[in-house]
């Protein structure tokens, strides 16, 4: 389409209804609207509520029990179709208690199997009896040695994007929202927690949980280990292992302030409590926005609260992503672009505009660097995932390009007007899963139609459907980072590192310093920087990772031991990928990367190994 107005007319004509949350009758959605990454047919029979009853076996590394699925039947003759990966289904019973015939279809390498259950005429629910297997990629079972305490095992789950089906038989699509309850039995000394209201432990020794709000399946999460809780406020707190929980509380003490500022921006927090759990190092992400209980990496515990932007990000998901969710994984930018924008606004209010400006500048730099190595289709916000795994579209693009798109709209209509629009978006779509087309229709009706000049200037085609960054993408200036650039220039012209003006620098400034260094450095230069600033001994994971990438590129052998230890003890994909990638650029480095990976791989989550296996051509 040649104009934004024409594009919007086309989008309105193509407006698609979500499978479960947007349909009020039995009309099937258009085939294009169905989630291509799920076998489910929710337009015919839709799961509305899940009741889990599981026993955790840390010796066998499996969960065993039942999943009771309450149904909304729109086609009385249709079977129930679920997603399943590596699940051992032993039997299925219907509402009357009688057995129901079920079949598992062929295993698709990306999607797993189609689990089809025949329903009796009066079935309003089924109970699936099953156990997980070693192929449950969502479940990370840790040995005691892999925990902070070193005495007890640990388990956590990670469902995004399509891994929940490997530990729960469910319609594993972000367009299908369910409420849930759970009964979890765990060994003595271990405490389970979930992304739900924690109801405590009953007389029977089982722990119970309840999530009354409908959420997409990827947000159903479980962790279990030697855990303690520390309160931050009457609605916020932190779970962690005993040796970590005190430090975690101190680092995350601003959480309640963040919640208050978020509410002031975009409306009430609708999930009751906002707690966090700091997991062992093998957790593959920085954080995961599981409702009521954000899962967080221990790498955010820098000791100076300089990395708590991650908390702002996961908290922001309580509106963008959890409250209003992408209906398919093509629409992932609706989760992450909104969340990064929201995170930036929270950081402005809790800390300062300058702190937020530094983070915006660094984020744009990361986006530009990553885009240079992505295929054109991966640079598109509303990317095409036909025939691809959802994670193939995972990059910084939906996060930062999405946020820049929203900031561009803010520039055109003004912050006050845009804030009203966003609050209306969250209120008008609370507890719904939405498509990009639905957002654009709402954008035109509620905002752009009232601002014709903005509509004329906003190139939706370039922002949503074209690779690269549009020419009008907002740019941010940071005086603090400009000062860092001047110090880098002084050093490259001969000023000793010890004489640079670095007193009082925070993490973001050190990140800029390392990023601005020349690509190729002599060993003597590396040694001077390391001797002066002790980068190899840094306890800040962001700084250490950036330094180790430089060490790998310049073959700075003095950091080899620290690099191996970092890769062996951590599991966050954000840090693993750049270091392994840099090592793999030379034959010697690739050999060393594979030696380390052979030892570290059993400690990594499947989310990380999927990326690294491909990167290192593992097993081929």
N, C-alpha and C positions, 0 to 999 in steps of 0.2 A: 504494500500500500504506500502511496506517495505522500500521505499527510497523516498527522496524528488523529485528526477527526475521522478520516476514513478507516484507519486502523481500529479505532474504538468502535465504530459501527460494525465492523467485521467481528470484533471480539464479543460484542453484545449478541450478535446473531449466533455465535458459537458457544454461548454460555452453557456450561455443563453443571449438572446437579451432582453433588457428592453421593456416594453409594448408600451410606447409612444415616448420616446425620442431617442431610439436606432434603431427604425425600419424605414426603408426607403421605404418599400413596404407593401402590404396587407398580407404578410405571418404571420400567427398567431404564437405566441411564443409557446414553449413547455409548457404543462400544469404545469410543475414544476416551470416555470418562472413567472407564474401569481401570483400576490400578493394575498396570502390566507386570508389577512385581509381586502379585499375589494370585494364588489359584482360586481364592474365595469368590463367591457369587452372592454378595450381601443384598443385592437387589431382589433376590429370591427368598433367601433365608439369612437372617442377620443375627449375629450374637450381640446381646445387649448387656449381659452381666456374666461375670466369671467368679466362681467360688473354687479356690484352690485348697487342697488338703495334701500337703507334702511332708515327707520325712527325708531329712538330709543325711546321707551316708558318706562321711568323709573318707572312710577306708576304701569303699568301692568307687568313690567319686561319682555319685549319682543322686538324683532326687527321685522319689517314688511315691505314687499316690494317685489322686484323682483331680480332674478338672470338670466341674459341673458348669455347663453352658446353658444359660437361659436365652430363649430364642424369640425373635419376632418373625413369624412366617408370613411372607407376602405371596408366595406361590405354594398352595397346599400340597401340590404333587412333587415339589422339588426336594432333593436331598440337601443336607447340610454339607457344605464344602469348606474345609479348613486347610490351613498350611501346616506342614510338619517336616522337620528335618531331623534325622537320626533319632527319632523317638521310637521306643519299643511299646507299641499299643497292644495291650493284652485283651481288652474287651471294651464294649460300649453298651450302656444300658439306657433305656428311655425313661419317660416320666413314670411309667407303671412299674419300673424295675425290671422289665423284660429285656432280653438281649436284643441288640440292634446290629444288623449286618453293616460291616464297614469294609472299605477297600482302600489300599494305598497304591496310588498310581506310580508310574516310573519316576525316578529321581532326576529332576532337572539340576544341573550342576550349580546354578545360581539360586533357584527358587525352592529346591527341595521337592517333596512329594505332595500330590493332591490327596488329601484324606477326605473321602466321601462317605457319609453316614446316611443310611436309609432311615427315614422317619415314619413312625406310625401316625395315623390321622390325628390323634390327640396329644402328641408329644409337644410340650412347651419347653422342654429342657432335655439334655442328654448328659450322661456322666461318662467321661472317657477315663479309663483305668490305664495307666502308663508308667513308664520309667524312662529317665534320660539315659543316654549312653555317652561314651567317650567322644562321640561326634557332636556333642552339644557345644557349639562354638560360643554361645552366649555366656556359658558358665566357666569362670576361671577359678579352679581349685588350687590353692596355694599350700605348699608345705610350711611347717613352722619356720624354717630357715628363711623363707621369703617374706616374713612379717617383721615388724619392728620389735615385737616382744620375743620372738624366737621360740615360743613354747607351745603355741596352739596353731592349728591350721586355720585357713581363712577361705571364704567363698565370696565372690561377687558376680553379678550378672551385668551384661551390657547388651541391650536389645537393639539399639539403632545400628543399621537401618532395618534389616530384615532378619535379625537373629533371635527374636523372641520365640519364633516358631521352633527353635531347637531346644527349648525347655518347657514350652507350653503349647499344646495343640490349640490353635486359635486362628481367627481371620486376621492375619498379620499384615494389615494395611493401615497407614495413617488416616485413611478415610473412614475407618470403622472404629468408633469410640465405644468403650465399655466401662461400666463401673465394676469394681471387684472387691472381694474379700478373700482373706487367706488365713489358713491355719498351718503353722510351720512347726515341725518338731526337729530339734537340734540336740546334739550331744551336750552333756553337762559342761558348764563353764563357758559355753559359747552363746552369744546373744544375736538373734536375727533381727534385722531392721528392714523395712520396705518403704517404697514410695507411696505411703498411705498413712492413715491415722494409726498410731501405735497403741493398741488396746491392752497390751501387757500380756503377762503369762498367767494361764489359768491353773486350776487345781490339778488338771491332768498333765501339767508340764508343758503344754503346747503354747506357742505364742500366736496371738491373733491380731489381724490388721483389717482395716476397712478404708476403701476409697469410694466415697459416695458420688464424686464428680466423674463424669464420663471422660476417659482419656484414651489416646491411641495406644495400641499394644506395646509399641517400642518404649513407652514410659513405665511399664510394669517392671520394677527392679527389686532385687533382693541382695542383701549382704549379710554375712554371718561370720563372726569371729569373736575374739576377746575384745569387747568394746565397752567403753565408758562414755558417759554423757556429761557435758558441761553447759549450763544455761548461759546465754548472752543477754536475753531479755525474756519477757513473759511469752513471747511467741517465736523466739529464735534461739538456736543453740547448736552445738557441734558434738558429733560422735567421732571417736577415734580410739586407737589402741591406747592403753594406759600410759605408755611412755611418750605418747605424742599429743594427747588430748589437751594438756595444759598449754603447750606451745601453740596448738591450733586455736584455742580460744583467744589467746592474746593477739594472734595474727588476724583473727576474724572478728575482732571486737566491734568493728564499724558496721556489722551486718544489719543491725536494727536501723541505724541511720540510713542505710541504703534502701531498706524497705520503705521507710517513711518518705524519702525523696522520690522513690519510684511511684508511690501512691499519689503524691502531689502532682506528678506529671501526667499519669495515664490511668488514674482511677484506682479503686480499692483492690487490695490483695485478696483473692477469693479462695485461697487454699488452706486457711486456718493457720498452721504453723509453717515457718520456713527454717528448716534445719539443714545442716550439712554433715556429711560423713567424709573424713579424710581417709582414703584407702591406702593400701600398700602400694609400692612404687610401680607394680606391673600394670596398673590401670592405664589403658591406652590413650585416653583423652586428658585434656586439662580438667575438664569438668563435664558432667552430664546432668541435664536439667530435670531429673526425675522429680515429679511434683511432691512437695512437702519435704523432700530429702535430696538435695543436690549431692551427687557423687563428685568428689574432688581429688585431684592428684596431690600428693605431699610436696610436689615441686613448687607449689604456691607459697610454702612456708619459708619465705626468704629471711624473716627476722626483722624486716623493716616496713612491712605492709605495702611494699612497692608492687607486688604482683596480685593484689586483691581486685584488680580490674576483672579477673576471671569470675569472682563472686558477683560483681555487678552484671556480668554477661549472663551467668546462669540464672540469677534472680530475674533479669529482664525476660527470660524465657517464660516466666510465670504468666506473662501476658502474650508475648509473641512466640508461639510454638506449643505451649501447653494449653493456654486459654483459646487461642486461635491457631490452628495447626495446618500445615501444608497437607492437602488432600492426597497428593501423590508425590513421589520423590523428584519429579520434574519441577515441582513447586517449592523445592527446598529453600530457595532464597527468601520465600515469605517467612520462614522461621528465622534464618540466620541474618539476613540483611536487616530486617526489623530489629533483631536483637542487638546487633552491633551498634546500630543507630541509637537504640535505647540505652545501651551500656554507656556510650559516649556522653549522653545527656546526664545519666546518673553520676558519672565521674566528674563532670563539670560542677555539679551541685555539692557532692560530698567532699571533693578535694579542691580543685580549682580549674578554671578554663585553661590555664597554661599546662597543667598536667594532662588534661584531655587533648590539648593541641599536640603535645609531644606524641601521644599514643596514635593520634590520627595520622601524623606525618610518617611514623614508623610503619603503620599499617598500610598506607598507600605504597610505600617503598616495597614492602613484602609482596603486595599485589602485583606491582609492575615486574618484579623479579620473577615471580612464579608464572605470570602470564607469558613471559618470554619463552617458557619451556612447555607450555600447554598446547595441545592441538586446538584449532579454531573452535570446534564444537564445545570444548571444555571451558572456553572463555565466555560462553553465552549464559546469561542469567537463567532464562527459561530453557534449559538445555534439553536436547533430545537424548533419551535414555533407552530407546527401543533396542532390544537385543543386548543391553548392557546391564551389569550389576549396578544398583544405586550408588555404591561406593566409588564406581568409576567416575562419577561426576563430583566427587568430594575434592574440594580444593579451597583456596582462600577466596575464590571468585564469588560464590553465593554470599559470603560474609561481607567482604569489603566492597565489592562492586555493588552489591545490594544496598549497603549502607550509603554509599556515595549517591546512588539513585535517589534515595529518600532525602538526603541532604540537598540534592539539586532541586527537588520539589519544594523543600523548605525555603531555599533561596528565592524561588520564583513567587511564592505566595506569602512568605513571611512566617516566622516561627509561631506567633500566636495563632494564626489561622491554621497552620499545619498541626499544631497541638490539638486543637478542637477536632480536626478531622481524624487524627489518630485515636483520640479517646472515643469518638463515635464508632470507629472501626472495631475497636475491642469490645465496646458495649454491644454493638449490633451483631457481632459474630461470636459472642462468648460461648465456649464449649462446642464449637463447630470446627469442621475441617473444610478448607476452602481451596479453590484453584486460583491460578494467576488470572484467568479470565474474569472470575468473580471479583477479585481485587480491582482490576482495571475498570470494570463496570461501575463499582462503588466509587472509585477515584474520580471518574468522569461525572457521575451524578452528584456526588456530595462536595466536590472541590473544583475540578477543572472547569465545569460548566459555569461556575461563578467567577472564574478568572480566565477570560478568553485569551488574554495576552500570555499568561503562563501556559495555557494549552497549546498555543501556537509555537512557543519556544521549546516545549518539552518533546524531544524526539523519542517516542516510545519504541519505535523500531530499533533504533541504535542501542538504547539501553537494555532492552529485553531480548532481542532476537539476533543481535549482531555480535561478533567477537570484538575483543579489545575494549578500551575505554573511550566513550564519546569525548569529543573535544571540550564539552562544557562540564566535564567532571570537576567537582569542587576541589580546590587546593587549599591547604592549611599552612600557615606560617608559624614557626615556633622560634622565639628569640633564644630560648635556652638551647635548642639544638643548633641554632646558628652559631652560638658560642662554642659548642663542641666542635663544629666544623673548623672553626678558626684554630683551635688547639691541635687538631689533626694536621692542619696545614703547617703550623709551627713545627711540629715534630718531623714531618716529612722534609722540612727545610733545614733540619739539624738541631733543633732545640732538644736537649736531653729530656727523656720522659719524666724524670724526677722534677723537672722545672715547669711542667705543664700545670695550668690552673684548673685542677680537677676537684678541689675541696668542695664537699657538699653535694657532689653529683649523685643522682638517683639512678635506679636501674635503667630507665629509658635513655638517659644520657650515655651511660656506658654501652648500651646496645648501639646507639648511633656512632659512638667512637669506633667500636669494632667494625661496624658496617662500612664506615667511611675510610678505613685504612686501605692502602694500595693492595691490589690483588696479590702481587708477588712480593714477598718479603724475604730478606736474608735471614739466616739462622741467628746471626748476631743481633739483628733487629728484633726478632721474636724473643730472644733471650732477654734483651733489655726491657721490653714491655712486660714480660712475665716476672722478671726480677723486681720491677718497680711496682706493678699493680697486682701481682700474685693471682693472675687469672686462672692458672691451672689449679690453684687451691680454692677457688671461689665456691662458696656454698649456695650461690644464687644460680639456679639451673638455667635461666635465660642467658645470663652472662657466660656461664661455663660452656653451654652448647655453642653459642656463637664463636667463642674462642677455639673450641675443639674443631670446628669446621675449618677455621683458618689454619690450625695446626695440621689437619689432614691435607689441606691444599699445599702447604709449604713444607710438608714432611719434617715437622718439628718433633724430633724423637723424644725430647724431654717430657712431652705430654702423653707419650704412648700408654704408659701405665694408667694415668688418670682417665684417658679415653676409654680404655678397655673396662675399667671399673665403672665408669658412667654408663656404658652400654649394657653392662651385665646387671647393674642394680636397678636400672630404670626401665619403664615400658611405655612411656608416653610417645606416641607416634610422631608428634610434632618435633621432638628432639632426635628420635632415632633416624628418621628418614634423611635429614640433611647430612648427618655425619656419615652414615653408610653410603649415601649417594656420592659424597666427596671422596671417600676411600675408594669406591668402585671405579673411579675415573682412571686409575692406573693399574697395571697388572699386579704390581707389588701390593698396592692398597687393597685391591679386590681380594687377593689371597688372604690378607690380614683380616679383612671384613668378614670373610667366610669362616675363618678360624674363630673369631669372636662370636659370630652368629650361631655357630654350631653349639656353643655353650649356652648362649643366651636365649635361643629360640624357645626352649621348653618353658621359660619364664614369662614369655610374652603372650598377650591376649591374641585371639584369632584376628581381631581387627588390625593389629600391628603386623602379624605374620603374613597376612594376605598382601599387604603393601610391600613388605620386605622380601618375601619369596619371589615376587615378580622382579623387583629391583635387582636382586642378586642372582636371578636365574636359578633359584634354589631347587635342588633335586633333579636337575636336568643335565 
